[in-house]
Amino acid sequence: MSEHTIEKRAVPRFRVLKGATIAFDGCGVACIVRNLSSSGAAIDLTSRVSLPPSFMLVIEKDQFIRRCHPVWSNGKRTGVAFE
């Protein structure tokens, strides 16, 4: 971010690069977590996937599991909020 960019998030996010899984209906879709906060994350998907209204984000290496829902999408990147 440049010095002129205004952060609009209530909670700042931190850049990460972690492999994760989106889990729903007994399925798992691989993704990459690009940034993370206590309230949400931005994830990259390898292809466009229609996500359900609610799913689990799992970062197995960190034993991190959160129920979340998509908030925005821009191509293969999706912003999610934790419930």
Biopython code that builds the backbone (N, CA, C, O; Angstrom):
import numpy as np
from Bio.PDB.StructureBuilder import StructureBuilder

atoms = [
    (1, "MET", "N", (0.834, -1.179, 0.000)),
    (1, "MET", "CA", (0.000, 0.000, 0.000)),
    (1, "MET", "C", (0.875, 1.236, 0.000)),
    (1, "MET", "O", (1.937, 1.267, 0.622)),
    (2, "SER", "N", (0.421, 2.236, -0.695)),
    (2, "SER", "CA", (1.158, 3.483, -0.695)),
    (2, "SER", "C", (0.760, 4.309, 0.522)),
    (2, "SER", "O", (-0.207, 3.988, 1.212)),
    (3, "GLU", "N", (1.510, 5.367, 0.776)),
    (3, "GLU", "CA", (1.213, 6.197, 1.938)),
    (3, "GLU", "C", (-0.110, 6.928, 1.793)),
    (3, "GLU", "O", (-0.650, 7.420, 2.784)),
    (4, "HIS", "N", (-0.657, 7.012, 0.555)),
    (4, "HIS", "CA", (-1.910, 7.707, 0.313)),
    (4, "HIS", "C", (-3.119, 6.771, 0.335)),
    (4, "HIS", "O", (-4.256, 7.232, 0.233)),
    (5, "THR", "N", (-2.886, 5.461, 0.467)),
    (5, "THR", "CA", (-3.975, 4.503, 0.513)),
    (5, "THR", "C", (-4.618, 4.523, 1.893)),
    (5, "THR", "O", (-3.926, 4.526, 2.912)),
    (6, "ILE", "N", (-5.925, 4.537, 1.916)),
    (6, "ILE", "CA", (-6.656, 4.533, 3.181)),
    (6, "ILE", "C", (-7.166, 3.132, 3.446)),
    (6, "ILE", "O", (-7.881, 2.560, 2.624)),
    (7, "GLU", "N", (-6.804, 2.583, 4.579)),
    (7, "GLU", "CA", (-7.247, 1.251, 4.976)),
    (7, "GLU", "C", (-8.691, 1.343, 5.445)),
    (7, "GLU", "O", (-8.994, 2.095, 6.371)),
    (8, "LYS", "N", (-9.584, 0.588, 4.817)),
    (8, "LYS", "CA", (-11.002, 0.633, 5.150)),
    (8, "LYS", "C", (-11.438, -0.530, 6.041)),
    (8, "LYS", "O", (-12.568, -0.539, 6.529)),
    (9, "ARG", "N", (-10.579, -1.487, 6.256)),
    (9, "ARG", "CA", (-10.948, -2.638, 7.085)),
    (9, "ARG", "C", (-10.944, -2.255, 8.556)),
    (9, "ARG", "O", (-10.144, -1.430, 8.997)),
    (10, "ALA", "N", (-11.852, -2.869, 9.310)),
    (10, "ALA", "CA", (-11.919, -2.622, 10.750)),
    (10, "ALA", "C", (-10.719, -3.249, 11.455)),
    (10, "ALA", "O", (-10.249, -2.726, 12.465)),
    (11, "VAL", "N", (-10.227, -4.362, 10.928)),
    (11, "VAL", "CA", (-9.090, -5.078, 11.507)),
    (11, "VAL", "C", (-8.036, -5.236, 10.418)),
    (11, "VAL", "O", (-8.347, -5.754, 9.346)),
    (12, "PRO", "N", (-6.796, -4.804, 10.658)),
    (12, "PRO", "CA", (-5.768, -4.931, 9.611)),
    (12, "PRO", "C", (-5.454, -6.393, 9.301)),
    (12, "PRO", "O", (-5.476, -7.256, 10.179)),
    (13, "ARG", "N", (-5.160, -6.642, 8.028)),
    (13, "ARG", "CA", (-4.772, -7.990, 7.603)),
    (13, "ARG", "C", (-3.275, -8.030, 7.390)),
    (13, "ARG", "O", (-2.644, -7.016, 7.092)),
    (14, "PHE", "N", (-2.715, -9.223, 7.549)),
    (14, "PHE", "CA", (-1.277, -9.431, 7.400)),
    (14, "PHE", "C", (-1.025, -10.359, 6.225)),
    (14, "PHE", "O", (-1.712, -11.366, 6.054)),
    (15, "ARG", "N", (-0.030, -10.009, 5.415)),
    (15, "ARG", "CA", (0.318, -10.839, 4.268)),
    (15, "ARG", "C", (0.829, -12.185, 4.730)),
    (15, "ARG", "O", (1.660, -12.279, 5.633)),
    (16, "VAL", "N", (0.315, -13.228, 4.090)),
    (16, "VAL", "CA", (0.771, -14.590, 4.334)),
    (16, "VAL", "C", (0.772, -15.308, 2.987)),
    (16, "VAL", "O", (0.260, -14.789, 1.995)),
    (17, "LEU", "N", (1.333, -16.464, 2.965)),
    (17, "LEU", "CA", (1.311, -17.323, 1.784)),
    (17, "LEU", "C", (1.213, -18.753, 2.314)),
    (17, "LEU", "O", (2.222, -19.421, 2.538)),
    (18, "LYS", "N", (-0.028, -19.203, 2.507)),
    (18, "LYS", "CA", (-0.251, -20.510, 3.138)),
    (18, "LYS", "C", (-1.208, -21.342, 2.300)),
    (18, "LYS", "O", (-2.242, -20.855, 1.843)),
    (19, "GLY", "N", (-0.852, -22.580, 2.109)),
    (19, "GLY", "CA", (-1.753, -23.514, 1.449)),
    (19, "GLY", "C", (-2.909, -23.843, 2.374)),
    (19, "GLY", "O", (-2.718, -24.013, 3.578)),
    (20, "ALA", "N", (-4.110, -23.931, 1.815)),
    (20, "ALA", "CA", (-5.291, -24.195, 2.623)),
    (20, "ALA", "C", (-6.300, -24.990, 1.799)),
    (20, "ALA", "O", (-6.094, -25.257, 0.615)),
    (21, "THR", "N", (-7.382, -25.354, 2.451)),
    (21, "THR", "CA", (-8.474, -26.074, 1.806)),
    (21, "THR", "C", (-9.791, -25.409, 2.167)),
    (21, "THR", "O", (-10.016, -25.040, 3.319)),
    (22, "ILE", "N", (-10.648, -25.261, 1.185)),
    (22, "ILE", "CA", (-12.018, -24.833, 1.405)),
    (22, "ILE", "C", (-12.840, -26.115, 1.468)),
    (22, "ILE", "O", (-12.877, -26.873, 0.499)),
    (23, "ALA", "N", (-13.494, -26.363, 2.593)),
    (23, "ALA", "CA", (-14.229, -27.608, 2.788)),
    (23, "ALA", "C", (-15.722, -27.334, 2.890)),
    (23, "ALA", "O", (-16.161, -26.489, 3.671)),
    (24, "PHE", "N", (-16.498, -28.064, 2.085)),
    (24, "PHE", "CA", (-17.955, -27.972, 2.138)),
    (24, "PHE", "C", (-18.563, -29.205, 1.481)),
    (24, "PHE", "O", (-18.000, -29.739, 0.525)),
    (25, "ASP", "N", (-19.695, -29.657, 1.982)),
    (25, "ASP", "CA", (-20.436, -30.799, 1.429)),
    (25, "ASP", "C", (-19.556, -32.024, 1.184)),
    (25, "ASP", "O", (-19.743, -32.730, 0.194)),
    (26, "GLY", "N", (-18.604, -32.279, 2.072)),
    (26, "GLY", "CA", (-17.740, -33.438, 1.931)),
    (26, "GLY", "C", (-16.665, -33.290, 0.864)),
    (26, "GLY", "O", (-15.957, -34.252, 0.567)),
    (27, "CYS", "N", (-16.529, -32.097, 0.280)),
    (27, "CYS", "CA", (-15.526, -31.842, -0.753)),
    (27, "CYS", "C", (-14.447, -30.912, -0.214)),
    (27, "CYS", "O", (-14.652, -30.216, 0.780)),
    (28, "GLY", "N", (-13.318, -30.907, -0.869)),
    (28, "GLY", "CA", (-12.237, -29.995, -0.526)),
    (28, "GLY", "C", (-11.670, -29.350, -1.775)),
    (28, "GLY", "O", (-11.386, -30.035, -2.758)),
    (29, "VAL", "N", (-11.504, -28.030, -1.742)),
    (29, "VAL", "CA", (-10.942, -27.289, -2.859)),
    (29, "VAL", "C", (-9.671, -26.601, -2.364)),
    (29, "VAL", "O", (-9.708, -25.849, -1.390)),
    (30, "ALA", "N", (-8.559, -26.856, -3.029)),
    (30, "ALA", "CA", (-7.286, -26.252, -2.633)),
    (30, "ALA", "C", (-7.301, -24.759, -2.930)),
    (30, "ALA", "O", (-7.875, -24.310, -3.923)),
    (31, "CYS", "N", (-6.654, -23.998, -2.043)),
    (31, "CYS", "CA", (-6.535, -22.555, -2.243)),
    (31, "CYS", "C", (-5.257, -22.066, -1.564)),
    (31, "CYS", "O", (-4.592, -22.823, -0.857)),
    (32, "ILE", "N", (-4.925, -20.809, -1.782)),
    (32, "ILE", "CA", (-3.789, -20.163, -1.139)),
    (32, "ILE", "C", (-4.322, -18.967, -0.354)),
    (32, "ILE", "O", (-5.026, -18.123, -0.908)),
    (33, "VAL", "N", (-3.991, -18.893, 0.918)),
    (33, "VAL", "CA", (-4.367, -17.739, 1.733)),
    (33, "VAL", "C", (-3.307, -16.675, 1.507)),
    (33, "VAL", "O", (-2.123, -16.912, 1.744)),
    (34, "ARG", "N", (-3.732, -15.494, 1.046)),
    (34, "ARG", "CA", (-2.805, -14.408, 0.714)),
    (34, "ARG", "C", (-2.685, -13.375, 1.823)),
    (34, "ARG", "O", (-1.615, -12.797, 2.015)),
    (35, "ASN", "N", (-3.771, -13.136, 2.555)),
    (35, "ASN", "CA", (-3.692, -12.287, 3.740)),
    (35, "ASN", "C", (-4.723, -12.767, 4.739)),
    (35, "ASN", "O", (-5.689, -13.444, 4.386)),
    (36, "LEU", "N", (-4.500, -12.404, 6.007)),
    (36, "LEU", "CA", (-5.266, -13.003, 7.089)),
    (36, "LEU", "C", (-5.389, -12.017, 8.236)),
    (36, "LEU", "O", (-4.446, -11.288, 8.541)),
    (37, "SER", "N", (-6.557, -11.998, 8.871)),
    (37, "SER", "CA", (-6.765, -11.211, 10.084)),
    (37, "SER", "C", (-7.659, -12.013, 11.011)),
    (37, "SER", "O", (-8.026, -13.147, 10.704)),
    (38, "SER", "N", (-8.003, -11.430, 12.130)),
    (38, "SER", "CA", (-8.891, -12.117, 13.057)),
    (38, "SER", "C", (-10.326, -12.168, 12.534)),
    (38, "SER", "O", (-11.139, -12.943, 13.036)),
    (39, "SER", "N", (-10.644, -11.343, 11.525)),
    (39, "SER", "CA", (-12.019, -11.295, 11.034)),
    (39, "SER", "C", (-12.212, -11.847, 9.623)),
    (39, "SER", "O", (-13.350, -12.041, 9.195)),
    (40, "GLY", "N", (-11.118, -12.107, 8.885)),
    (40, "GLY", "CA", (-11.280, -12.614, 7.536)),
    (40, "GLY", "C", (-9.969, -12.856, 6.830)),
    (40, "GLY", "O", (-8.895, -12.786, 7.429)),
    (41, "ALA", "N", (-10.074, -13.144, 5.533)),
    (41, "ALA", "CA", (-8.890, -13.482, 4.743)),
    (41, "ALA", "C", (-9.167, -13.220, 3.271)),
    (41, "ALA", "O", (-10.316, -13.071, 2.854)),
    (42, "ALA", "N", (-8.096, -13.167, 2.496)),
    (42, "ALA", "CA", (-8.192, -13.169, 1.036)),
    (42, "ALA", "C", (-7.552, -14.464, 0.567)),
    (42, "ALA", "O", (-6.443, -14.808, 0.976)),
    (43, "ILE", "N", (-8.261, -15.176, -0.294)),
    (43, "ILE", "CA", (-7.778, -16.462, -0.775)),
    (43, "ILE", "C", (-7.723, -16.453, -2.298)),
    (43, "ILE", "O", (-8.534, -15.809, -2.964)),
    (44, "ASP", "N", (-6.754, -17.179, -2.830)),
    (44, "ASP", "CA", (-6.634, -17.376, -4.272)),
    (44, "ASP", "C", (-7.018, -18.801, -4.599)),
    (44, "ASP", "O", (-6.555, -19.747, -3.961)),
    (45, "LEU", "N", (-7.875, -18.947, -5.605)),
    (45, "LEU", "CA", (-8.275, -20.262, -6.101)),
    (45, "LEU", "C", (-7.574, -20.508, -7.426)),
    (45, "LEU", "O", (-7.321, -19.558, -8.167)),
    (46, "THR", "N", (-7.252, -21.754, -7.746)),
    (46, "THR", "CA", (-6.560, -22.052, -8.996)),
    (46, "THR", "C", (-7.484, -21.904, -10.197)),
    (46, "THR", "O", (-7.024, -21.703, -11.321)),
    (47, "SER", "N", (-8.781, -22.003, -9.957)),
    (47, "SER", "CA", (-9.758, -21.804, -11.030)),
    (47, "SER", "C", (-11.016, -21.201, -10.422)),
    (47, "SER", "O", (-11.192, -21.204, -9.203)),
    (48, "ARG", "N", (-11.877, -20.691, -11.270)),
    (48, "ARG", "CA", (-13.129, -20.130, -10.752)),
    (48, "ARG", "C", (-13.999, -21.255, -10.212)),
    (48, "ARG", "O", (-14.301, -22.221, -10.912)),
    (49, "VAL", "N", (-14.387, -21.111, -8.978)),
    (49, "VAL", "CA", (-15.212, -22.107, -8.309)),
    (49, "VAL", "C", (-16.402, -21.386, -7.708)),
    (49, "VAL", "O", (-16.252, -20.320, -7.112)),
    (50, "SER", "N", (-17.566, -21.956, -7.859)),
    (50, "SER", "CA", (-18.757, -21.382, -7.246)),
    (50, "SER", "C", (-18.788, -21.836, -5.784)),
    (50, "SER", "O", (-19.023, -23.007, -5.487)),
    (51, "LEU", "N", (-18.547, -20.889, -4.884)),
    (51, "LEU", "CA", (-18.503, -21.224, -3.466)),
    (51, "LEU", "C", (-19.898, -21.168, -2.857)),
    (51, "LEU", "O", (-20.730, -20.361, -3.274)),
    (52, "PRO", "N", (-20.154, -22.023, -1.871)),
    (52, "PRO", "CA", (-21.444, -21.981, -1.191)),
    (52, "PRO", "C", (-21.516, -20.764, -0.263)),
    (52, "PRO", "O", (-20.501, -20.103, -0.041)),
    (53, "PRO", "N", (-22.685, -20.462, 0.276)),
    (53, "PRO", "CA", (-22.836, -19.311, 1.170)),
    (53, "PRO", "C", (-22.007, -19.412, 2.456)),
    (53, "PRO", "O", (-21.687, -18.392, 3.067)),
    (54, "SER", "N", (-21.662, -20.627, 2.863)),
    (54, "SER", "CA", (-20.864, -20.834, 4.077)),
    (54, "SER", "C", (-19.996, -22.076, 3.892)),
    (54, "SER", "O", (-20.444, -23.070, 3.321)),
    (55, "PHE", "N", (-18.757, -22.018, 4.373)),
    (55, "PHE", "CA", (-17.836, -23.144, 4.248)),
    (55, "PHE", "C", (-16.753, -23.020, 5.309)),
    (55, "PHE", "O", (-16.679, -22.019, 6.022)),
    (56, "MET", "N", (-15.909, -24.051, 5.407)),
    (56, "MET", "CA", (-14.801, -24.050, 6.356)),
    (56, "MET", "C", (-13.509, -23.738, 5.606)),
    (56, "MET", "O", (-13.260, -24.285, 4.532)),
    (57, "LEU", "N", (-12.690, -22.858, 6.178)),
    (57, "LEU", "CA", (-11.342, -22.596, 5.668)),
    (57, "LEU", "C", (-10.391, -23.322, 6.600)),
    (57, "LEU", "O", (-10.383, -23.075, 7.806)),
    (58, "VAL", "N", (-9.582, -24.226, 6.037)),
    (58, "VAL", "CA", (-8.701, -25.081, 6.834)),
    (58, "VAL", "C", (-7.251, -24.862, 6.402)),
    (58, "VAL", "O", (-6.897, -25.095, 5.246)),
    (59, "ILE", "N", (-6.415, -24.410, 7.345)),
    (59, "ILE", "CA", (-4.968, -24.349, 7.130)),
    (59, "ILE", "C", (-4.402, -25.439, 8.028)),
    (59, "ILE", "O", (-4.116, -25.210, 9.202)),
    (60, "GLU", "N", (-4.247, -26.622, 7.459)),
    (60, "GLU", "CA", (-3.898, -27.808, 8.244)),
    (60, "GLU", "C", (-2.585, -27.634, 9.003)),
    (60, "GLU", "O", (-2.488, -28.032, 10.164)),
    (61, "LYS", "N", (-1.580, -27.047, 8.365)),
    (61, "LYS", "CA", (-0.261, -26.875, 8.981)),
    (61, "LYS", "C", (-0.341, -26.096, 10.295)),
    (61, "LYS", "O", (0.409, -26.371, 11.232)),
    (62, "ASP", "N", (-1.252, -25.126, 10.357)),
    (62, "ASP", "CA", (-1.398, -24.286, 11.547)),
    (62, "ASP", "C", (-2.534, -24.739, 12.462)),
    (62, "ASP", "O", (-2.814, -24.088, 13.469)),
    (63, "GLN", "N", (-3.192, -25.856, 12.118)),
    (63, "GLN", "CA", (-4.370, -26.330, 12.853)),
    (63, "GLN", "C", (-5.409, -25.207, 12.971)),
    (63, "GLN", "O", (-5.981, -24.979, 14.037)),
    (64, "PHE", "N", (-5.635, -24.518, 11.858)),
    (64, "PHE", "CA", (-6.532, -23.368, 11.775)),
    (64, "PHE", "C", (-7.784, -23.792, 11.020)),
    (64, "PHE", "O", (-7.702, -24.214, 9.866)),
    (65, "ILE", "N", (-8.931, -23.685, 11.658)),
    (65, "ILE", "CA", (-10.205, -24.023, 11.025)),
    (65, "ILE", "C", (-11.209, -22.936, 11.390)),
    (65, "ILE", "O", (-11.453, -22.681, 12.569)),
    (66, "ARG", "N", (-11.792, -22.295, 10.374)),
    (66, "ARG", "CA", (-12.777, -21.245, 10.626)),
    (66, "ARG", "C", (-13.934, -21.372, 9.644)),
    (66, "ARG", "O", (-13.724, -21.583, 8.450)),
    (67, "ARG", "N", (-15.148, -21.244, 10.151)),
    (67, "ARG", "CA", (-16.310, -21.153, 9.272)),
    (67, "ARG", "C", (-16.322, -19.732, 8.706)),
    (67, "ARG", "O", (-16.088, -18.768, 9.434)),
    (68, "CYS", "N", (-16.590, -19.610, 7.425)),
    (68, "CYS", "CA", (-16.584, -18.291, 6.802)),
    (68, "CYS", "C", (-17.574, -18.229, 5.648)),
    (68, "CYS", "O", (-18.180, -19.228, 5.261)),
    (69, "HIS", "N", (-17.716, -17.025, 5.115)),
    (69, "HIS", "CA", (-18.578, -16.818, 3.953)),
    (69, "HIS", "C", (-17.900, -15.816, 3.022)),
    (69, "HIS", "O", (-17.193, -14.917, 3.478)),
    (70, "PRO", "N", (-18.116, -15.974, 1.718)),
    (70, "PRO", "CA", (-17.505, -15.051, 0.760)),
    (70, "PRO", "C", (-18.135, -13.664, 0.866)),
    (70, "PRO", "O", (-19.344, -13.526, 1.051)),
    (71, "VAL", "N", (-17.283, -12.633, 0.744)),
    (71, "VAL", "CA", (-17.747, -11.252, 0.815)),
    (71, "VAL", "C", (-17.589, -10.570, -0.544)),
    (71, "VAL", "O", (-18.458, -9.804, -0.961)),
    (72, "TRP", "N", (-16.485, -10.845, -1.232)),
    (72, "TRP", "CA", (-16.242, -10.264, -2.550)),
    (72, "TRP", "C", (-15.401, -11.235, -3.364)),
    (72, "TRP", "O", (-14.755, -12.129, -2.817)),
    (73, "SER", "N", (-15.419, -11.046, -4.674)),
    (73, "SER", "CA", (-14.612, -11.872, -5.563)),
    (73, "SER", "C", (-14.130, -11.023, -6.725)),
    (73, "SER", "O", (-14.868, -10.200, -7.266)),
    (74, "ASN", "N", (-12.869, -11.241, -7.098)),
    (74, "ASN", "CA", (-12.255, -10.516, -8.198)),
    (74, "ASN", "C", (-11.429, -11.521, -8.987)),
    (74, "ASN", "O", (-10.248, -11.717, -8.702)),
    (75, "GLY", "N", (-12.034, -12.148, -9.960)),
    (75, "GLY", "CA", (-11.330, -13.185, -10.700)),
    (75, "GLY", "C", (-11.137, -14.413, -9.826)),
    (75, "GLY", "O", (-12.104, -14.994, -9.335)),
    (76, "LYS", "N", (-9.882, -14.803, -9.635)),
    (76, "LYS", "CA", (-9.596, -15.992, -8.833)),
    (76, "LYS", "C", (-9.344, -15.665, -7.353)),
    (76, "LYS", "O", (-9.128, -16.577, -6.554)),
    (77, "ARG", "N", (-9.369, -14.395, -6.982)),
    (77, "ARG", "CA", (-9.192, -14.009, -5.581)),
    (77, "ARG", "C", (-10.552, -13.727, -4.947)),
    (77, "ARG", "O", (-11.408, -13.077, -5.546)),
    (78, "THR", "N", (-10.734, -14.228, -3.724)),
    (78, "THR", "CA", (-11.984, -14.050, -2.997)),
    (78, "THR", "C", (-11.696, -13.587, -1.596)),
    (78, "THR", "O", (-10.786, -14.100, -0.944)),
    (79, "GLY", "N", (-12.456, -12.625, -1.123)),
    (79, "GLY", "CA", (-12.375, -12.177, 0.254)),
    (79, "GLY", "C", (-13.432, -12.887, 1.073)),
    (79, "GLY", "O", (-14.590, -12.970, 0.661)),
    (80, "VAL", "N", (-13.041, -13.403, 2.240)),
    (80, "VAL", "CA", (-13.989, -14.102, 3.099)),
    (80, "VAL", "C", (-14.000, -13.460, 4.478)),
    (80, "VAL", "O", (-12.990, -12.922, 4.931)),
    (81, "ALA", "N", (-15.142, -13.519, 5.137)),
    (81, "ALA", "CA", (-15.285, -13.057, 6.510)),
    (81, "ALA", "C", (-15.535, -14.270, 7.389)),
    (81, "ALA", "O", (-16.298, -15.164, 7.025)),
    (82, "PHE", "N", (-14.893, -14.296, 8.538)),
    (82, "PHE", "CA", (-15.093, -15.389, 9.479)),
    (82, "PHE", "C", (-16.384, -15.164, 10.257)),
    (82, "PHE", "O", (-16.725, -14.036, 10.616)),
    (83, "GLU", "N", (-17.087, -16.250, 10.508)),
    (83, "GLU", "CA", (-18.354, -16.169, 11.246)),
    (83, "GLU", "C", (-18.145, -16.356, 12.727)),
    (83, "GLU", "O", (-19.106, -16.318, 13.495)),
]
sb = StructureBuilder()
sb.init_structure("model")
sb.init_model(0)
sb.init_chain("A")
sb.init_seg("    ")
for serial, (resi, resn, name, xyz) in enumerate(atoms, 1):
    if name == "N":
        sb.init_residue(resn, " ", resi, " ")
    sb.init_atom(name, np.array(xyz, "f"), 0.0, 1.0, " ", f" {name:<3s}", serial, name[0])
structure = sb.get_structure()
